[in-house]
């Protein structure tokens, strides 16, 4: 609490509000309506073991979806990197070809 006294009043209020919001936000998922579990269907509204199980399955589903999306995004970025590397090589060959033409023109003078 000593740190809170050292902070400016507006920062102190921000941190206190943020901590309060985070602590009251969810509760335990799947506990039932009015108990922090939310209303995610009949099973979750009833609460109990089945509600917690459904909440856990939903969390796992969304985590898997997120992992799949990240894998697709990584693959896309790697393809972009490979494409740009090929383009760099092509442009470097063009530079070498043009430098050769310039050398040939200088020798012809």
N, C-alpha and C positions, 0 to 999 in steps of 0.2 A: 504494500500500500504506500510505502514511502515514494516509490517511483511515480505513482499517480499524482502526488503532491508536486513533484518537480515538473510534470508536464504542463503545458499551457492549458487553460480551461477548455478550449474547444477540442483539443486532442483528447483530453481526459474524457469528455462527454462522448466522443466518437468511439473510443475503446470500450467504454462501459456499455454503450448501446449495442455495439457489435457483439460483445460477449453475451449480453442478455438475449439477443436475437438468436445466436447460435445455440444456446442452451435450451431454448424453448421450441426450437424449430420442428423436430420430428418425433422424438421419443424413440421407442422401439418399433420398427416396422412389423406389421402383421399382428399387432396387439388388439386391434379392433377399433371401431369408431369411437371417438372421444377419448381415446387412450394414447393418442400419438401415432396410431397405425394407419389412419386415413381410411377413406372409403374406396377401395379398389376392387369392389365386387363382393358377392355374397360371402365367399369364403374368408376374405380378408376382413370384412365387416364383423363377422362372427368372432374373429380373433382366435386365440388358442394356438395349438401346435400346427394345425393346417394353415392358418393365416400366416404364421411365421415362415412355414415351409414355402408357401406361395410367394411371399415377399422375397425370400432368399432365391427362389428360382427366377423371379423377375430380375433381380439384381444380377444374377449370373448371365441371364439372357442378354441384358444390355451391355454387360462387360464383354461378352463374346462378340456382340455386334460392333462395339467400339474397337476391339482388337482386329476384326475383319476389315473395318474401314481404314484403320491405321496401316494394315498390310497392303491394301490396295493403294493407299496414298504413297507409301514407301516405294512400291513397285513403279508407280507413275513417275515419281521424282527420279528414280534410278534410270528409267527409260529416257527421261528428259536429259539427264547428265550424259548418258551414252550418246544421244543424238548430238548434243553440243560438242562432245569430244570429236565425233566424226566430222562435224562441220568445221571445227578448228583445223583438223588434219587436212581437209579439202582446201581450206583457205590458205594454209601454209604451203601446200603444193602449188597453188595459184601464184603466190608471192614468189616462190622459187622460179616458176616459169617466166613471170614478168621480169624478174631480175636478170634471168638469162637473156631475154630479148634485149634488155637495156644494154647489157655487156656486148652483145652481138652488134647492136647499133653503134656503140662507141668504137668498136674495132673496125667497123666499116668506114668510119670517118677518116 
